[in-house]
Amino acid sequence: MALLVICILLMLNGCTSRDEKINPSVKPLLETVYASGFVKAKDEYQVFADGEGYILQKHIEEGAEVKVGDLLYTLSTKQGQARSEIAKQNLQYAKRNNNLQSPILNELKAALASAKTKKEFDSINYVRYLNLWNQKAVARIELDKMKLTFDNAKNEYQLIGNRYEKALLDVENNVFNAKQQVTIAEEDADKNQIRSMLQGRVFSLKKEKGEWVRRGESVAIIGQANSFFLTLQIDEVDIDKVKVGQNILVKADAYPDKIFKARLSKIYPLVNVRQQALQIDAELIDALPQSFSGLAVEANIIIRENAKALTVPTQAILPGDSVWVEEKGKPLKKKVQTGIRTFDEVEIVNGVDSQTVVLIKKQ
């Protein structure tokens, strides 16, 4: 009967003999946001083919360092050479025609001279018939016929003259267009040579000798040789917690025993709708042991930190931020002010101290 009374009293007091008793501990505590991503070389870009054809020569290997303009691949050039030859032939033809003694212009000049002679002849005849009509020597219908002939001759002369002026402009324009086509063909022919656009390291070559390359196809990845950064993604629910300049602790799968320091350098304004994630970039403070692009990493972005935080286990915190404490041998529910929260621990800012006995109820 006495034992039953003791148990009832303990239950009324909100504590049992099985509850764990602890003292809050002082330790460094961090509040972080989780991120994942990979290492990327600075200025890393994909090299795309401007032309197409079979690879005749591969001039470089992965891992090699290159300068601006260094040759990576050479493609077959048969089609490009054919287009270049046709363009050059068209230019020669256009230049021959762009000459006052060219057959096209000579033909028009001859037609113009003939039209001028006819116009002058018909003009003389018209004046003669006009004089005869004034003398009543010819009928009006004969004068009208001669005037019509003269008018037609004037119009024909004007038409051929316009045609000649247009031909002069056309042959000059044809030369200009032909030159442009030669330039384009030469540029196209040069597209058979795929070159590096920056000084750095070749991280990937995607084609081998003899393989076909399509126009616009990615054939290589190049970036700076010894400068890397992190491209990371965070959950969109954590967007309002991160800002540029925050420190980051990084762990790479390739170096499981090492922690690297980084700093948040850029926050992208577009959320990935499919992944519901936001992309951020971070600059590495600690250099990686080796230069590899694409290494997988996990990171913790430090939101808040306290080197001397008073902490209790998470399960000690009750709803409404209160804890059970023991005072004078009796349990007491006490309100506390919390700070940093992690998965396992919670910082107590006010309400208890390191000497307080905190009770954790056993489930």
VMD Tcl script that draws the C-alpha trace (Angstrom):
set ca {
  {0.00 0.00 0.00}
  {2.88 2.38 0.88}
  {4.62 1.60 -2.45}
  {1.44 2.42 -4.35}
  {1.20 5.80 -2.61}
  {4.84 6.62 -3.53}
  {4.24 5.78 -7.18}
  {1.11 7.91 -7.29}
  {3.00 10.84 -5.77}
  {5.80 10.50 -8.31}
  {3.31 10.50 -11.19}
  {1.58 13.59 -9.80}
  {4.94 15.31 -9.62}
  {5.51 14.67 -13.38}
  {8.64 12.58 -12.88}
  {9.57 8.96 -12.37}
  {12.63 7.30 -11.05}
  {13.43 6.24 -14.62}
  {13.86 9.87 -15.86}
  {17.42 10.80 -16.89}
  {19.10 13.61 -15.01}
  {21.64 15.80 -16.83}
  {23.38 19.14 -16.46}
  {23.46 21.51 -19.45}
  {26.89 21.45 -21.05}
  {28.91 24.31 -22.54}
  {30.30 23.59 -26.03}
  {30.66 25.12 -29.49}
  {27.38 24.93 -31.40}
  {26.56 25.66 -35.03}
  {23.27 26.16 -36.83}
  {23.71 25.20 -40.46}
  {21.87 24.75 -43.74}
  {22.65 21.58 -45.69}
  {23.80 21.85 -49.31}
  {25.16 19.42 -51.87}
  {26.88 19.84 -55.20}
  {30.24 19.47 -56.86}
  {33.59 21.11 -57.48}
  {33.92 23.13 -60.69}
  {36.91 24.78 -62.32}
  {36.74 28.55 -62.65}
  {35.72 29.66 -66.16}
  {34.89 26.06 -66.99}
  {33.07 25.79 -70.30}
  {32.08 23.25 -72.92}
  {33.77 23.47 -76.31}
  {31.25 23.16 -79.14}
  {32.03 22.33 -82.75}
  {31.24 25.13 -85.24}
  {31.64 22.79 -88.18}
  {30.96 19.14 -88.84}
  {32.85 16.18 -90.23}
  {35.01 13.24 -89.24}
  {37.86 13.82 -86.80}
  {41.10 13.64 -88.75}
  {43.37 14.43 -85.81}
  {43.15 14.70 -82.03}
  {45.90 17.12 -80.97}
  {45.68 17.02 -77.16}
  {44.92 14.68 -74.27}
  {42.90 15.03 -71.06}
  {44.77 16.77 -68.29}
  {46.97 18.79 -70.63}
  {47.25 22.53 -70.18}
  {46.37 24.71 -73.17}
  {46.66 28.35 -74.24}
  {44.15 30.49 -76.10}
  {43.98 29.28 -79.70}
  {45.62 25.90 -79.11}
  {44.32 23.25 -81.51}
  {42.17 20.49 -79.99}
  {40.74 18.68 -83.04}
  {40.97 18.84 -86.82}
  {37.88 17.81 -88.79}
  {37.64 16.59 -92.39}
  {37.42 19.54 -94.82}
  {36.17 18.18 -98.18}
  {32.83 19.98 -98.11}
  {34.37 23.18 -96.76}
  {37.07 23.17 -99.42}
  {34.49 22.62 -102.16}
  {32.39 25.56 -100.92}
  {35.50 27.72 -100.74}
  {36.50 26.87 -104.35}
  {32.99 27.63 -105.64}
  {32.97 30.96 -103.80}
  {36.36 31.91 -105.28}
  {35.21 31.01 -108.79}
  {32.08 33.13 -108.34}
  {34.26 36.03 -107.23}
  {36.45 35.77 -110.34}
  {33.36 35.70 -112.56}
  {31.91 38.74 -110.77}
  {35.18 40.66 -111.18}
  {35.26 39.91 -114.92}
  {31.74 41.28 -115.27}
  {32.62 44.36 -113.21}
  {34.52 45.85 -116.13}
  {33.35 48.41 -118.67}
  {34.56 46.05 -121.41}
  {32.78 42.99 -120.01}
  {30.41 41.14 -122.38}
  {27.34 42.03 -120.32}
  {28.11 45.76 -120.26}
  {29.33 45.82 -123.86}
  {26.05 44.29 -125.01}
  {24.04 46.91 -123.10}
  {26.28 49.75 -124.33}
  {25.77 48.60 -127.91}
  {22.00 48.44 -127.38}
  {22.07 51.88 -125.79}
  {24.06 53.35 -128.68}
  {21.66 51.80 -131.18}
  {18.66 53.18 -129.26}
  {20.27 56.61 -129.16}
  {20.86 56.58 -132.93}
  {17.26 55.52 -133.59}
  {15.96 58.19 -131.19}
  {17.98 60.90 -132.94}
  {16.87 59.65 -136.39}
  {13.21 59.54 -135.34}
  {13.56 62.98 -133.78}
  {14.79 64.41 -137.10}
  {11.94 62.71 -138.97}
  {9.38 64.00 -136.52}
  {10.63 67.58 -136.92}
  {10.56 67.14 -140.72}
  {6.98 65.81 -140.67}
  {5.96 68.58 -138.31}
  {7.24 71.17 -140.77}
  {5.47 69.40 -143.64}
  {2.24 69.34 -141.68}
  {2.57 73.05 -140.98}
  {2.89 73.49 -144.76}
  {-0.18 71.29 -145.28}
  {2.01 68.85 -147.18}
  {1.16 65.72 -145.11}
  {-1.92 64.45 -143.34}
  {-2.33 64.71 -139.59}
  {-2.36 60.92 -139.27}
  {1.11 60.71 -140.83}
  {2.41 63.28 -138.31}
  {0.86 61.36 -135.41}
  {2.47 58.12 -136.62}
  {5.88 59.77 -136.74}
  {5.38 61.30 -133.27}
  {4.44 57.86 -131.89}
  {7.56 56.35 -133.47}
  {9.70 59.12 -131.96}
  {8.09 58.71 -128.50}
  {8.72 54.94 -128.62}
  {12.34 55.55 -129.55}
  {12.76 57.96 -126.62}
  {11.20 55.46 -124.23}
  {13.34 52.60 -125.54}
  {16.47 54.70 -125.14}
  {15.48 55.60 -121.56}
  {14.67 51.97 -120.75}
  {18.01 50.67 -122.03}
  {19.80 53.48 -120.22}
  {18.14 52.51 -116.95}
  {19.01 48.88 -117.62}
  {22.64 49.84 -118.20}
  {22.82 51.87 -114.95}
  {21.27 48.96 -113.06}
  {23.77 46.56 -114.63}
  {26.63 48.75 -113.44}
  {25.28 48.60 -109.88}
  {24.57 44.87 -110.14}
  {28.05 43.88 -111.26}
  {29.58 46.00 -108.49}
  {27.21 44.51 -105.93}
  {27.93 41.01 -107.25}
  {31.63 41.52 -106.57}
  {30.88 42.64 -103.01}
  {28.58 39.65 -102.40}
  {31.08 37.24 -103.92}
  {33.81 38.59 -101.63}
  {31.52 38.07 -98.65}
  {30.82 34.51 -99.76}
  {34.56 33.84 -100.03}
  {35.06 35.19 -96.50}
  {32.21 33.03 -95.18}
  {33.52 29.97 -96.99}
  {37.01 30.54 -95.61}
  {35.60 30.97 -92.12}
  {33.59 27.78 -92.57}
  {36.70 26.02 -93.75}
  {38.49 27.27 -90.62}
  {35.72 25.75 -88.52}
  {37.25 22.37 -89.17}
  {39.85 23.38 -86.59}
  {38.46 23.29 -83.04}
  {40.53 25.45 -80.70}
  {40.63 26.43 -77.03}
  {39.07 29.78 -76.14}
  {40.99 30.22 -72.88}
  {44.16 29.30 -71.06}
  {43.60 26.40 -68.72}
  {43.36 22.63 -68.46}
  {41.52 20.10 -70.59}
  {39.27 18.21 -68.21}
  {37.45 16.13 -70.80}
  {37.73 15.20 -74.49}
  {34.58 13.53 -75.78}
  {35.64 12.44 -79.27}
  {38.30 10.21 -80.77}
  {39.93 10.10 -84.20}
  {37.56 8.86 -86.89}
  {34.36 9.75 -85.05}
  {31.74 11.99 -86.63}
  {31.15 15.42 -85.10}
  {27.89 17.31 -85.64}
  {27.74 21.09 -85.82}
  {27.01 22.43 -82.31}
  {28.06 19.19 -80.56}
  {30.05 19.40 -77.32}
  {33.51 17.91 -77.82}
  {35.54 19.02 -74.76}
  {35.45 20.67 -71.34}
  {38.12 23.23 -70.43}
  {38.62 25.36 -67.30}
  {41.29 27.11 -65.29}
  {43.97 24.70 -64.13}
  {44.38 25.67 -60.48}
  {41.30 27.70 -59.57}
  {38.14 25.96 -58.38}
  {34.85 26.83 -56.74}
  {31.77 24.98 -55.49}
  {28.41 24.96 -57.18}
  {25.81 23.89 -54.61}
  {22.07 23.51 -54.19}
  {19.97 24.18 -51.10}
  {16.32 23.41 -50.39}
  {14.05 26.32 -51.26}
  {12.72 26.40 -47.66}
  {16.17 27.62 -46.57}
  {16.38 30.54 -49.01}
  {15.82 33.21 -46.37}
  {18.60 31.81 -44.17}
  {21.54 32.16 -46.55}
  {23.45 35.25 -47.64}
  {26.71 36.05 -49.42}
  {29.74 35.92 -47.14}
  {28.61 33.09 -44.86}
  {31.24 30.48 -44.01}
  {30.78 26.92 -45.19}
  {32.18 23.59 -44.00}
  {32.70 21.21 -46.89}
  {33.25 17.47 -47.09}
  {34.25 15.79 -50.34}
  {33.57 12.11 -50.99}
  {37.10 11.79 -52.38}
  {38.62 13.01 -49.07}
  {36.34 11.58 -46.36}
  {38.71 12.43 -43.49}
  {39.10 16.12 -44.32}
  {36.93 19.19 -43.81}
  {37.47 22.15 -46.15}
  {36.46 25.74 -45.55}
  {34.61 27.82 -48.13}
  {32.65 31.05 -48.31}
  {29.30 31.70 -50.00}
  {30.00 33.99 -52.98}
  {26.89 34.02 -55.15}
  {23.16 33.30 -54.83}
  {21.31 32.69 -58.09}
  {17.88 34.34 -58.41}
  {16.15 31.42 -60.13}
  {14.71 28.45 -58.22}
  {14.85 25.06 -59.95}
  {11.15 24.22 -60.19}
  {11.65 20.48 -60.64}
  {14.07 20.04 -57.77}
  {12.62 22.86 -55.64}
  {16.18 23.95 -54.97}
  {18.24 27.12 -55.24}
  {21.74 27.20 -56.75}
  {24.56 28.96 -54.94}
  {28.31 29.26 -55.55}
  {31.05 29.20 -52.95}
  {34.74 30.09 -53.18}
  {37.15 27.64 -51.61}
  {39.24 29.01 -48.77}
  {41.15 25.74 -48.32}
  {42.74 24.40 -51.48}
  {41.90 20.87 -52.55}
  {44.76 18.34 -52.40}
  {44.44 17.68 -56.15}
  {42.97 19.48 -59.14}
  {39.80 17.62 -60.10}
  {36.63 19.15 -61.48}
  {33.33 17.39 -60.82}
  {34.09 16.02 -57.32}
  {30.89 15.46 -55.31}
  {30.66 17.44 -52.08}
  {28.32 17.95 -49.15}
  {28.35 21.24 -47.29}
  {27.00 22.92 -44.17}
  {26.42 26.65 -44.49}
  {26.94 28.25 -41.07}
  {23.92 30.38 -40.24}
  {24.71 31.00 -36.54}
  {27.46 29.86 -34.21}
  {28.38 30.17 -30.53}
  {31.73 28.98 -29.24}
  {30.37 28.68 -25.67}
  {26.76 27.65 -26.03}
  {24.84 26.21 -23.08}
  {23.20 23.14 -24.59}
  {20.77 20.37 -23.75}
  {19.66 17.39 -25.83}
  {16.78 18.13 -28.21}
  {14.49 15.67 -26.42}
  {14.77 17.74 -23.22}
  {12.90 20.66 -24.83}
  {9.13 20.55 -24.35}
  {6.57 22.24 -26.61}
  {6.55 25.96 -25.95}
  {10.27 25.98 -25.08}
  {10.25 24.68 -21.52}
  {12.11 21.93 -19.65}
  {11.65 19.76 -16.60}
  {14.17 20.60 -13.88}
  {14.75 19.25 -10.42}
  {14.65 21.76 -7.56}
  {14.92 20.66 -3.94}
  {14.39 17.07 -5.00}
  {11.15 17.82 -6.81}
  {10.42 18.12 -10.55}
  {9.47 21.58 -11.87}
  {8.48 22.66 -15.36}
  {10.45 25.77 -16.25}
  {10.23 28.18 -19.20}
  {13.51 28.72 -21.14}
  {14.71 30.88 -24.01}
  {16.31 28.89 -26.81}
  {18.84 29.87 -29.47}
  {20.66 27.71 -31.97}
  {18.97 24.41 -32.79}
  {20.56 21.36 -34.35}
  {19.19 17.89 -34.92}
  {20.60 16.64 -31.58}
  {21.04 19.73 -29.40}
  {19.43 23.04 -28.48}
  {21.12 26.14 -27.09}
  {19.59 27.54 -23.88}
  {19.98 31.32 -23.81}
  {18.10 31.98 -20.59}
  {16.21 30.05 -17.89}
  {18.78 27.50 -16.67}
  {22.54 27.33 -16.11}
  {25.20 24.65 -16.16}
  {24.39 23.70 -12.56}
  {20.70 23.11 -13.19}
  {19.55 19.52 -13.09}
  {17.47 18.93 -16.21}
  {15.17 15.93 -16.40}
  {14.68 14.00 -19.61}
  {11.62 11.79 -19.53}
  {12.04 8.25 -20.73}
  {9.57 7.25 -23.41}
}
mol new
graphics top color blue
foreach p $ca { graphics top sphere $p radius 0.5 }
foreach p [lrange $ca 0 end-1] q [lrange $ca 1 end] { graphics top cylinder $p $q radius 0.2 }
display resetview
